[in-house]
C-alpha cells in the first residue's frame, strides 16, 4: 500500500529554529529537505533521520539557489524560509556594509528562494516566512535587523494577497527571543527568551491550524504590539524606558 508522504523544505536548517523544525517534522513522518550553507552540520542533521535530506547552498547566491531549488522534482507541500542573520550598529553610526550583509540574507536570500520555487506553487503550497517581533517597534542598535524584518513582514503580507488566487497559503512567523547560536552572541538581557523546542512547537501548531500570523511568546509579542499602536513619540519613550536608554 502506497503512502503519500508530505514534504517540507526548511532553510537555515543547520542550527537553531530551523534545525529543531527539521527534527520535529521528520519525527512526524514528513520528508524533510534541510537547507543551509554549512554542509557538515547539515549532514550531521541528515544522519539523525532517514527522513531528512541535506541540501547545501548559499541563499545569497542567486545562481546557487536556482540550481539547487529550481530543479527540485517534486514541489514541497510546505516551505519554511527560516534562514536569517543579525548584526547591530553602535551609537547610531550607519555602516552600509553591515546593512548589506543583513539585507542580503534576510531579504534577498528569502526572495532568491521564493523566485526559485514559485513556478511549482499550487493550491497545496503553504509558504511560511520567518520574521521577528523586532519589526513591531523601533529598538536600539537594530536599525539593520529590525528594518530587514519589517520588509520581510510587508512582503509576506502582500504575497498572502497576491498568491491567494493560486490557492497558496502564506504565513508570517514573528518570534521573540529564541535561544540559538545567533542570540548567544547578544550582550544584553533578552526577556522571555524561549527554547528552539518551544519555538518549533508553536510554529508547527500554527502552521497546522492554517494561521496567517504566528507570534510568540504571547505575552512578549502582545506587549510589543500594544506599544506599536501608540503615537511614535510615546513608542520611543516606552522603548527608551524598557531598554534603559535615557537619551
C-alpha positions in Angstrom: 0.0 0.0 0.0 1.5 3.3 -1.1 1.5 6.3 1.2 1.6 10.0 0.2 4.4 11.4 2.4 4.2 15.2 2.8 7.4 17.1 2.1 8.7 20.2 3.9 11.6 22.4 2.8 13.4 24.3 5.5 16.1 26.9 5.0 18.5 27.7 7.9 18.2 24.0 9.0 21.8 23.6 10.2 21.1 25.2 13.6 18.5 26.9 15.9 14.8 27.0 15.0 15.4 25.5 11.5 17.2 22.5 12.9 14.6 21.8 15.5 11.8 22.1 12.9 13.6 19.6 10.7 14.0 17.1 13.6 10.4 17.5 14.7 8.8 17.3 11.2 10.9 14.2 10.5 9.6 12.6 13.7 6.1 13.3 12.5 6.8 11.3 9.3 7.4 14.2 6.9 10.0 14.1 4.2 12.4 16.9 5.1 14.6 18.9 2.8 17.0 20.6 5.2 18.8 23.5 3.6 21.7 25.6 4.7 25.2 26.7 4.0 27.2 24.6 6.5 27.4 21.2 4.7 29.0 19.4 7.7 26.2 20.5 10.1 23.6 19.7 7.6 25.0 16.2 7.1 25.0 15.6 10.8 21.3 16.6 10.8 20.6 14.3 8.0 22.3 11.4 9.8 19.7 11.7 12.6 16.9 10.5 10.4 16.4 8.8 7.1 13.5 11.3 6.5 16.0 14.2 6.2 17.8 15.1 3.0 20.6 17.8 3.2 20.8 20.4 0.5 23.7 22.8 0.9 23.8 26.2 -0.8 24.3 29.9 -0.1 20.9 31.7 -0.1 22.6 35.0 -1.0 24.0 33.4 -4.2 21.2 33.7 -6.8 22.7 31.2 -9.2 23.4 28.6 -6.4 19.8 28.9 -5.1 18.3 28.5 -8.6 20.5 25.5 -9.3 19.6 23.7 -6.0 16.0 24.6 -5.6 14.8 25.4 -9.1 15.4 21.8 -10.2 13.5 20.0 -7.5 11.5 17.2 -9.0 8.6 17.5 -6.6 7.1 20.7 -5.2 7.3 20.8 -1.4 3.9 20.9 0.3 5.4 23.2 3.0 8.2 25.8 2.5 9.6 27.4 5.6 12.0 30.2 4.8 13.8 30.5 8.1 17.4 31.4 7.3 18.4 34.8 8.8 21.2 36.8 10.4 21.5 39.7 12.8 24.1 42.4 13.2 23.8 45.5 15.3 25.1 49.1 14.7 26.7 51.1 17.5 25.7 54.6 18.7 23.6 55.2 15.6 26.6 55.1 13.3 25.4 53.8 10.0 27.5 51.0 8.4 26.3 50.4 4.9 28.4 47.2 4.5 26.7 45.8 7.6 23.2 46.7 6.3 24.0 45.0 3.0 25.1 41.8 4.8 21.9 41.7 6.8 19.7 42.6 3.9 21.4 40.1 1.6 20.4 37.2 3.9 17.2 38.3 5.5 15.5 39.9 2.4 17.3 39.0 -0.8 18.1 35.5 0.4 14.5 34.9 1.1 13.5 36.3 -2.2 16.0 34.2 -4.1 14.4 31.1 -2.6 10.9 32.3 -3.4 11.8 33.0 -7.0 13.5 29.6 -7.5 10.4 27.8 -6.1 7.5 29.9 -7.3 7.0 28.0 -10.6 6.0 25.0 -8.5 3.5 26.8 -6.3 0.0 25.3 -6.4 -3.2 25.1 -4.3 -1.5 22.7 -1.9 1.5 25.0 -1.2 2.0 26.6 2.2 4.7 29.2 2.3 5.9 30.2 5.7 8.3 33.1 6.2 10.1 33.7 9.5 10.1 37.4 10.5 10.6 38.8 14.0 8.8 40.7 16.7 11.7 43.2 16.3 9.8 44.6 13.3 6.9 45.8 15.6 8.7 48.7 17.2 12.0 50.7 16.9 14.7 49.1 19.0 18.2 50.4 19.9 21.0 49.1 17.6 18.5 47.1 15.5 18.4 49.5 12.5 19.6 46.9 10.1 17.9 43.8 11.6 14.6 45.4 12.5 14.2 47.1 9.2 15.0 43.9 7.3 12.4 42.0 9.3 9.9 44.9 8.7 10.5 44.4 5.0 10.0 40.6 5.4 6.7 41.2 7.1 5.5 43.5 4.4 6.5 41.1 1.7 4.8 38.1 3.5 1.5 40.1 3.9 1.4 41.3 0.3 2.3 37.8 -1.0 -0.7 36.5 1.0 -2.9 38.7 -1.0 -1.3 38.2 -4.4 -0.9 34.4 -4.2 -4.4 33.8 -2.9 -5.8 33.4 -6.4 -3.5 30.4 -6.8 -4.6 28.9 -3.6 -1.2 29.4 -2.0 -1.3 29.9 1.8 1.2 32.4 3.2 2.0 32.6 6.9 4.3 35.0 8.7 6.1 33.8 11.9 7.3 36.5 14.3 9.2 35.0 17.2 10.6 36.9 20.2 14.0 35.9 21.6 14.8 32.2 20.9 18.0 30.6 22.3 20.1 29.9 19.2 23.7 30.4 18.2 22.6 33.8 16.8 21.1 35.1 20.1 24.0 33.5 22.0 26.1 36.4 20.6 23.8 39.1 22.2 25.3 41.1 25.0 22.1 42.3 26.5 19.1 40.9 28.5 16.6 39.0 26.4 13.3 39.0 28.2 11.0 35.9 28.0 13.6 34.0 25.9 12.3 30.6 24.8 13.9 27.4 23.6 14.1 26.1 20.0 11.8 23.3 21.1 9.2 25.8 22.3 9.5 27.8 19.0 9.2 24.6 16.9 6.0 23.6 18.8 4.4 27.0 18.4 5.3 27.2 14.7 4.2 23.7 13.8 0.9 24.2 15.7 0.2 27.5 13.9 1.0 26.0 10.5 -1.2 23.0 11.1 -4.0 25.4 12.1 -3.5 27.4 8.9 -2.8 30.7 10.8 -1.7 33.6 8.6 0.2 35.1 11.6 2.1 33.2 14.2 3.8 35.1 17.1 5.3 34.1 20.4 5.8 34.1 23.3 2.3 35.5 23.6 2.8 37.9 26.4 6.0 39.4 25.0 4.6 39.9 21.5 1.3 41.3 22.9 3.3 43.9 24.8 5.2 44.9 21.7 2.1 45.0 19.6 0.4 47.3 22.1 3.4 49.7 22.1 3.3 49.7 18.3 -0.3 51.2 18.5 0.9 54.3 20.4 1.9 57.6 18.7 5.6 57.4 17.7 6.6 59.9 20.4 5.1 57.6 23.0 6.6 54.5 21.3 10.1 56.0 21.6 9.6 56.9 25.2 8.4 53.4 26.0 11.3 51.8 24.3 13.8 54.0 26.0 12.3 53.1 29.3 12.2 49.4 28.5 15.8 49.3 27.4 17.3 51.8 29.9 18.1 54.4 27.3 18.0 57.9 28.8 19.0 59.9 25.8 
